[in-house]
Amino acid sequence: MSNAQNPAVAADLAKTDPAAAKKARAGAARPRVRKVDGLSRGQNILRYVVLSIGALLFLFPFYYMVIGSLQTTPDPTIAGAFPNPANITGQNYVDINSRINLFQGLVNSGIFAGGVILCTVVFGVLVGYALAQLEWRGRGVTFGLMLLVQVIPFQLLMIPLYVMIARDYGLADTYAGMILPFAINSTAVLVFRQYFLQVPRALFDAARIDGAGELKILWSIALPLVRPALLTVVLLTFIGPWNEFLWPFLITKETSLQPLAVSLANYLTNVAGTAANPIGAVLAGACVLAAPMVILFIIFQRHFVSSDIGSGVKG
């Protein structure tokens, strides 16, 4: 109990030092500021307000895309973000689907993205494990070359790749021609290498003493411990091929093989001028293209956490 809260002490203090007694009473009457996570209540409120404003600004383009895809008549003004219910329709989705076949475009995008993800994970795991846990001549040089590849833009290699794949290999207008340039992702290799470096060597040494081969060790020990890396690589890799436009546009001429992003671009260039509401139709196609990515991130966002890899070793 403080001096201001003790009546006897407060009375003696008031007789000997009235100024100190008044200050003590004022301090006792002042309400305490509750702190959460080291911040006061006012600071927490300000933090939540700022974060909420940032979230709204980030989500507004998505909201405007959905609203624009449902408008009968496009309204480019600010008021268009809050349209009249009488101006809401689903006809834009019907119009875009009748011109480019949204389902076929989604299937093509899924095949393209799925093939890239499969190759990226398989090669990324094998190369990342070899760079992290195996001793072999030239490992450092290989890792340096992998880092060098990351600074070379893909657009610089696009023409040679097109000549090689379309003319030399004859893979134009094929799914393999779309997938091959993205089959090995140096970023995925780097992510897997860093995760495998965190796995204690004692686990691998114990498995080798028991007679397990490297592929057995990789499948049974290493992969279960780097599951967060697998999910991270899959989700990050999915974004690139799913939204990729330029390379599929170059390598495919058959509309039945083109991913949805290429089909939407062709629609905007060739057909949109004759549509009743071309902006709404394009926004409808963009909503369909963005929906799978949004769903995947909502489902798997909780898996973006670090795993306690060292828990596999006792002592």
Residue pairs with C-beta under 8 A, 6 or more apart in sequence:
2 24
2 27
2 28
3 9
3 10
3 13
3 24
4 10
4 21
4 24
4 25
4 27
4 28
5 28
10 21
10 24
10 25
13 20
13 21
13 24
14 21
33 40
33 41
34 40
34 41
35 41
36 44
37 44
39 47
60 81
62 290
62 294
63 81
64 80
64 81
65 283
65 286
65 287
65 290
66 283
66 287
67 80
67 81
67 83
68 74
68 80
68 279
68 280
68 283
69 92
69 93
69 280
69 283
69 284
69 286
69 287
70 83
70 88
70 89
70 90
70 92
70 280
71 80
71 83
71 87
71 88
71 89
71 92
71 277
71 280
72 87
72 88
72 89
72 91
72 277
72 280
73 87
73 277
74 80
74 277
74 279
74 280
75 83
75 87
91 277
92 277
92 280
92 281
92 283
92 284
93 102
93 284
93 288
95 275
95 276
95 277
95 281
95 284
96 102
96 267
96 281
96 282
96 284
96 285
97 103
99 267
99 271
99 275
99 281
100 255
100 260
100 263
100 264
100 266
100 267
100 271
100 285
101 263
102 260
102 285
102 288
104 256
105 258
105 259
105 260
105 263
105 264
106 260
106 288
106 292
108 256
108 257
108 258
108 259
108 260
109 241
109 242
109 259
109 260
109 261
109 289
110 292
111 175
112 175
112 178
112 179
112 241
112 242
112 244
112 248
112 259
113 238
113 241
113 242
115 175
115 176
115 178
115 179
116 179
116 182
116 183
116 237
116 240
116 241
117 234
117 237
117 238
117 241
119 179
119 182
119 183
119 184
120 182
120 183
120 184
120 185
120 188
120 233
120 237
121 188
121 230
121 233
121 234
121 237
123 183
123 184
123 189
124 184
124 185
124 188
124 189
124 191
124 192
124 233
125 192
125 218
125 223
125 230
126 218
127 146
127 184
127 189
127 192
127 193
128 188
128 189
128 190
128 191
128 192
128 193
128 195
128 196
129 192
129 196
129 214
129 218
129 222
130 136
130 139
131 139
131 142
131 143
131 146
131 189
131 193
131 196
132 192
132 193
132 194
132 196
132 197
132 199
133 196
133 199
133 201
133 204
133 222
134 214
143 193
146 186
146 189
146 190
147 186
147 190
149 186
150 186
150 187
150 190
154 181
154 247
155 246
157 181
158 246
158 247
158 250
161 181
161 247
162 250
162 251
165 171
165 172
165 177
165 180
165 181
165 251
166 172
166 177
166 251
169 177
171 177
171 180
171 251
172 251
172 252
172 253
173 251
173 252
173 253
173 254
173 257
174 257
175 257
177 251
177 252
178 247
178 248
178 251
178 252
178 259
179 241
181 247
182 240
182 241
182 244
182 247
185 233
185 237
187 236
188 233
188 236
188 237
191 229
191 232
191 233
192 226
192 229
192 233
195 226
195 228
195 229
195 309
196 222
196 226
198 309
198 310
199 221
199 222
199 225
199 226
199 309
199 312
200 309
200 310
200 312
200 313
202 313
203 221
203 225
203 312
203 313
204 217
204 221
204 222
207 216
207 217
207 220
207 221
208 217
212 220
223 230
225 307
225 309
225 312
226 307
226 309
227 303
227 307
228 303
228 304
228 305
228 306
228 307
231 300
231 303
231 304
232 303
232 304
235 296
235 297
235 300
238 293
238 296
239 293
242 259
242 261
242 289
242 292
242 293
243 261
243 289
244 259
244 261
245 261
245 262
245 265
248 258
248 259
248 261
248 262
249 258
249 262
249 265
252 258
252 262
255 263
255 266
258 266
260 285
260 288
260 289
261 289
263 285
264 282
264 285
264 286
264 289
267 281
267 282
267 285
268 278
268 282
272 278
272 281
272 282
275 281
